[in-house]
Amino acid sequence: MSKKRVLACTVCGSRNYSTVSKDTQTERLELNKYCKTCGEHTVHRETK
């Protein structure tokens, strides 16, 4: 079963991205993405 995961910027906290991944992954997802608010590439972490 798939789960929708929301990613938030670690710098400004805005929730810019969402992704779908498998339910078997237990740790939080971290990706380096472009943040429109900050204007640069930052680490985005999965939120609850």
C-alpha positions in Angstrom: 0.0 0.0 0.0 1.3 3.5 -0.8 1.4 6.5 1.5 1.3 10.2 0.6 4.2 12.0 2.3 4.5 15.8 2.6 8.0 17.4 2.5 8.8 20.6 4.3 11.8 22.9 4.0 14.2 22.7 7.0 15.1 26.4 6.7 11.8 28.2 6.3 9.3 25.4 7.1 7.1 25.8 4.1 5.5 22.6 2.8 6.4 22.7 -0.9 6.4 19.1 -2.1 4.5 15.9 -1.7 5.5 12.4 -2.9 4.1 8.9 -2.8 6.2 6.0 -1.3 5.8 2.5 0.0 4.6 1.9 3.6 7.5 -0.3 4.4 9.9 2.6 4.8 10.1 3.5 8.6 12.5 6.4 8.7 11.7 9.9 7.5 12.4 10.8 4.0 15.0 13.6 3.3 15.6 15.1 -0.1 17.5 18.0 -1.5 14.9 20.2 -3.3 14.5 23.7 -4.6 12.5 25.9 -2.2 10.6 28.8 -3.9 10.4 30.7 -0.7 14.1 30.6 0.1 15.2 30.8 -3.5 17.8 28.1 -3.2 18.3 24.3 -2.8 17.7 23.1 0.7 17.0 19.9 2.6 13.3 18.9 2.7 12.2 16.5 5.4 9.0 14.5 5.7 6.4 15.9 8.0 3.6 14.2 9.9 
